[in-house]
């Protein structure tokens, strides 16, 4: 079957709304972690239970999904349809936000974790549907760019999420009161829950396809029975695990480093966490340029405009929040490294994954072996180099799976648990090495990602998939 020759924007735009909410909630966890640590008197590794509960839910959700598929002897998403599956996932997440109300009233850390777990359980189903669907809404040659663009919407959520939750807990940046009120998290999460339900209705009424056209590889018949028989998927599962791990652990351990080693107050950290997640938005807006135009001249121009436009969004929302912007202007120079790396990748997801992983290693080493704000900005820049890795890995891992795509997608979503496990591991290691040197965990993650980027290109070429040839049709 033939895929769309062009991106279907009328269908893509409503789909992108769910990406926003994933980012809003996930990045807000980075503010909840130090707040819970202080309010409930937790160690650094115990505070990372927030990440652990949230990201383990993705694995549990994927296991539930696959278990249901086995019992039904058919694929659940293909049976319900893609739109109904998205609506169901959003409804589950809405139920999770309701738990924040009694949890805050009872000052219960376990109930808070349960609420986050249920929210992420819904996200697991949403991601299983939305990621391959974004790839399917146009030609495979720009599939990773559509995921990058959706990721850019996601990171608008990650940029404003920490600021809104920080404001809800601490008040304005000019407020001298440093008391922490756990009860203040109730309202923003209840509002998010209502938004989940409204988006579910919106998507149900949208023109999104229930049965999208998916690309299938040229492989022997005995390989088509299970998604796990595709090596690009199996290796991609490990890649998703370590990618989400390094992305989340870099941010979730940063507040403790800034507070303990550099003397920041908790309420001063939010704009830096916002910049980390805005860095992913900056990178994804840059990487999404090819989804808009095939004109090489326009692409070169937009590659310079897009990242600074995204950076401007970060500055704007922080100006509205009345934060001092002066410390952040220097970051405009770091963005030039991202632009150069994006141009070198030439839109090939495997090449992009390799280049950005190597830059991530460099950034972490600089953060580990320098001090002061240089180390902070080095750690924050990891967001730039993580920015396009999810869409690159996801596109490479599900390419060629055809009718096994939704099953393969669920296996990839299962590995999002790396965000919790690696964050906790780094937090535990930091109790022995100090937080700064615990970032060696992230270096190891990037090393595997560079290996996967090198290996998967040959695997896909043997299956008739070469991204340098800009494939536009399936088989």
N, C-alpha and C positions, 0 to 999 in steps of 0.2 A: 504493500500500500504506500501511496505517496503522502509525505508529510506536507504541511503548509509551506509554501515557498517564501512566505513572509510572516513575520510575527503578527499574531492576532491581538492587537492592543485592546480591543473592546473586551476580550476575555481575560487578558493578562492583568489589566488594571484592578478589577475587583479581587482577583486572586492575591495580588500583592498586599492587600489589607491584612491578611493573616500573618504575613511575614513581619509586619509592624509590631503586632502584639507579642510575638515570640521575643523580639528584641527588647521591648519595653520591660517585660517581666524579668527576663534573664539578667539584664544589666542592673536592674533594681536590686537583685540579690547581692550585688557587691556593696551596696549601702547597708542592706540588712545584716550582712555578716559582722562588721565591726560593731554595729548597734546591739545585736544579740550577744556578741562577745562580752560587751560591757554590762548590759542589762542583766544577763544571766550568769555572769562571772565564769566564762568559758576559757579554755586554753585555745591556742591558735588552731590546733587540729580539730578540737571540738566545734569551733566556730565554722569550720568547713563542712560540717554536717548539713548546712544549708545547701551547699553545692551538691553534696552527696545525695541528699533526699530528692533534690530537683532533677538531677541528671540520671540517677538510677531509675526514675520513673519512666524514662524513655525506653529503657531495656525491658522493664516489666510490661509496658504497653505493647512493645513489639512481640514479646513472648505470648501475651494474651491474644494478640492479633493472629499470630501463626497457629496458636492452639485452636482458635475458633475455625481457622481455615482447614485444619486437619480434621476436626470433628464434622465440619460441613462438607468436606471433600470437594471444596471449591473456594476460589479466592473471594474473601469478604468484600473487598473494595470493588472488584468487578461486579459482584452481586448487588451491592447497595447502590453503586454508582459513585462517581467521584464527588459530586456536589453533596449528596446525602452524607457521605463519609466525613467531609469537611464540617458540615453542620453538626454532626454527632460529636466530633472532636471538640468543637467550640462549646457545645453544651456541657460536656464533661469538665472542661476548664472553668466554666462559669460556676459549677458546683464547688470546685476547689476554692474559689475566691470567697465563697460564703463562709468557709471555715475560719477566715481571718477574724471575723467578728467575735465569735465566742473565744477564740484563741487569745485575742487581745484583752478581752474582758477578764479572762481567767489567768492572764500572764503566763500562758502555757507554751513553753518552747516546743515540746513534742507535738502539740496540736498545730502550731505554726508550721512545723515541718510537714505535717500531714496535709495541710492546705496546699503548700507548695508542691507536694508529691502529686496530688490530684490534678492541679493545674497542668503540670508537666505530663501527666498521663494523657490528658486531652491533646496536648501539643504533639505527643508521639504519633497519634493517629493523623493529626493535621499534617505533620511533616511527611509521613509516609505517602500521603496523597499529593501534597502541594509541590514537592520538589520535582518528581518526574512529570507532573502536569505542566509545570513551568517550562520544562525542556520540550514537551510535546507541542506547545503552542507556537510552533514555527519550525524552521529547518534545524537539523541537528548541528549544523556548522555554527549556529549562533545560540545553541542551547545553553552553553556555559555562561555566555554573556547575559542571557535572560535571567539565569539564576543569580548572577552577579548583581544585576539590576534589582531583582527582588531582594537580594541581600542589602542593597543600598537603602531600600525602604525599611528593611529590618533594622538597620543601624541608625535610621532616624529615630526609631523607637528606643534603641540603646543609648542614644545621645541625650534624649530628654527624660528617659526613665529615671536615671539616678538623680537628676536635678529635681524632678517633681517629688519623688519619694523623700529625698533629703529635705526639701522644703516642708513636706508634710510632717516630718519628724522634728526638725530643728527650727523651722520658721525661716525668715529671710536671712541672708548672709550678714546683715548688719545687726541681727539680734544677738546680744551678748549672752543670752541664756544658753547654757550647754547641757541642761537637763534633758534626759531622753525619755520620751513617752511612747511605750510600745503601743498604747491604744490609738496613737495617731496614724497607724498604718491601716486602720479599718476602712476609712472612707475611700482612699485612692484605689484599694483593691476591690471594694464593692462597685465602684464606678467602672473599673475594668471588667468586672463580671457582667454588668449590664451591657457594656460595649460588645463583649463576646456574643451575647444573645442577639443583639441587633445585627452584627456582621453575619451571623449564621443565617438570619432571615434574608439579608441582602444577597448573600451568595446563592441561596436557594432560588432566588428570583432572577439571578444573573444568567448570562448566555454561556457560562462555562460548560464544556462538554462533559457528559457522564462517561463516555467511552472514547478517550482520546486515541489518536493514531500513534503507535509506538514503533521505534526502529528495532529491527531484529538482525542479528549478525549472521554471516555465512559460516555456519558451523555444522558438524555432523549431527545427525538426528539423535544419537545417544547422549548428546550434551544438552539437549533442550528440556530434559525432564525436570531439572531443579536449578534454581538460580545459583546454588552453591557449587555447581560444576563449572562455573565461569571463573577463571583465575583472577580476572580484573576486579571481580566483586569481592572475593575472599580477601585479597590483599587490600582492597579498598576499605573493607570493614576495619582492619587494623589501622589504616590511615585515618579514617574518621575518628576512631577512638583516641589516637594520639593528637590529632588536630584539635578536636574540641577540648581535649585535656590541656594543651598548651595555651589555647585561646582563653579559656576560663580561668586557669590557675594563675596566669600572668596578671590578670585583673583582680582576682579575688584575694590574692596575697599582697597586692600593692598597698592597700590601705594600712595594713599592719606594718609594712616596711616604712611608709611615710610617717606614721605616727610614732613608732618605736625608735627608729634609727635617725629620723630627720626632724622630729619634734613637732609635726603638724597636729592640729586639733582635728577631731573627726569631722566637724562641720566644714572644715577647709578643704577636705579631700574630694568632695563630690565633683567639682569641675574637672579635676584631673582624671577621675574615673570616666566622666563624660567625654573627655578628650580621647581616652583610650578607645571607647566604643565609637566615637566619631571618626577615629582613624580608620575603622573598618568601613564606615560609610564613605569616607574620602577615597579609599582604595576601590571600593565596589562601584562608585559612580564613575571612576576612571576606567575600570575594567569593562564597564557596560557600554562603552562608546560604540563598539561594533554592532550592537543590537539595534542601533538607530540609523546607521548609514553605512553603505558600502564605499562611499567616496573617500579615498585615502587622504586627500587634502583636508576634508572636513574632520576626519578622524584625528589627524595630527593637531588641529586647532582645538577640538573638543577635549583632547587628552590633557591640555593645559588648563582649559576653562573649568571642566568638571570637578577636579579635586579642590580647586580654590573656591568654587561655588559651595561645595560641601563644607569646606573649612569655614566659609562665611556663615553657613547655617549654625555651626557650632558656636562661633563668636556671637551671633545674634541671640541665640537662646540663653547664653551665659550673660550677655548684656542685659537681657530682660530679667534674668535672675539676680541682677546687680552684683555680679562677681567682677573682680578686677581682671581685665583682659591683658594687661601688660606682660605678664609672664609667658603668655601663649604665642605672641607674635613670632618669636624665633622659630617656632615649629614650622613656619612656612618654608624654611630652607630644607627641613627634613623631607617634606613632601616632594621635593625635586628628585630625591632618590627613588621614590615610588614611581614617578612619571617615567624616569629612565628605564626602570625595571619592566614596567608595563609595555613600553615600546619595544624592548628587547624580546619579549615573549611572543610578539606578533600574533596574538589571539589564540595560540595553541595551548590548551589547558595543561598538557604535560610539561611543556617548557616553562609555562608560568609557575606551575607548582614547584619545579626545580629551582628556579631563580629566587622566588619569594622565600622558599625554605632556607636557602643559603643565607639570604639577607636576615632572616629571623635569627639564625645562629649568631651572626655578627652582632646584631642588636642586643641579644641576651648577654653575650660576652662583655660588651661595652658596659651594660648595666651592672654586671657582676663585679667588674674590676675598676670602676670609677666611683665617684662619690657625689653627694649633693644632687642638684637639679639635673646634672648631666646624666646620672644614673636613672633618675625618674623619667626623663624624656626618652632615654634608650629603651626602658621597659615599655613605656607608652607606645613607642614606634613599632613594637611587635604587633600592635593592632593593624598598622598599615600593611605589614607583611603577612598577616593572617587573613587579610580582607577578602582575597579571592580564592582562598584554598578550599573552602567548603564547596563552592560550585565546581571548581576544577576536579576535586576528588569525586564528587557525586556524579558529574558528567562522565568521567572516565570509568567509574565503577559500574554504572548501569547501561553504558553504551553497548548495544548489541544484545541485550537481554530479551527484547521483544515481549512476548506474553508473560515472561517471568519478571517483568520490570517492577510491578507492585510488590512482589515477594522480595526481590532484591532490595527495593527501597526500604522495606520494613527491617531487613537485616542491617542495613546501614544506620537507620534510626536507632536500632537497638544499641549500637556502639557509641551513641551520644553519652552513655554512662561514663565515658572517659573524662568528661568534664568534672564529674564528682570524684571519681577515684583518683585521678591525677592531682586535682586540687587538694584533696585530703592528704595524698602522699607527700606533696610538696610542703604542706602545712606541718605534717609530722616530721619530715626531714629538717625543717627550719628550726625545730626545737633543739636540734643538735648542732646544726651548722650556722645558724642565723638565717634570717629571711633572705638576705641578699644572695648568699651563695647557694641557697636552695633552688635557685632558678636553673641550676644544671639539669634539673628534671626536664625543663622546656627544651634545652639544647638536644637532649636525647630524642625527644619527640620530633624535632625538626630533622634530625639525621635520618630517621625512618622515612619521613615524608619525601626527602630528597631521593632516597633509594626507590620508593614507589614510583616517583615521577620518571625515573630512568628506566625502570623495569616495565611499566605498563604500556609504554609506547610500542614496544616490540610485540607484546601480547595482542594488542588491538590490531596492529597491522596484519598479523597472521589471520585475523578474523575478517579482513577486508575493510577495516575502519581506520582511516588516516585523516586526522584533523587538519593537516597541512593541505589536503586536497579539497577542503571545504565541501564535504558531502551534503547533498540537499535532499536525498531520497532514502527511504528504507527499503528493506528487502522482505 
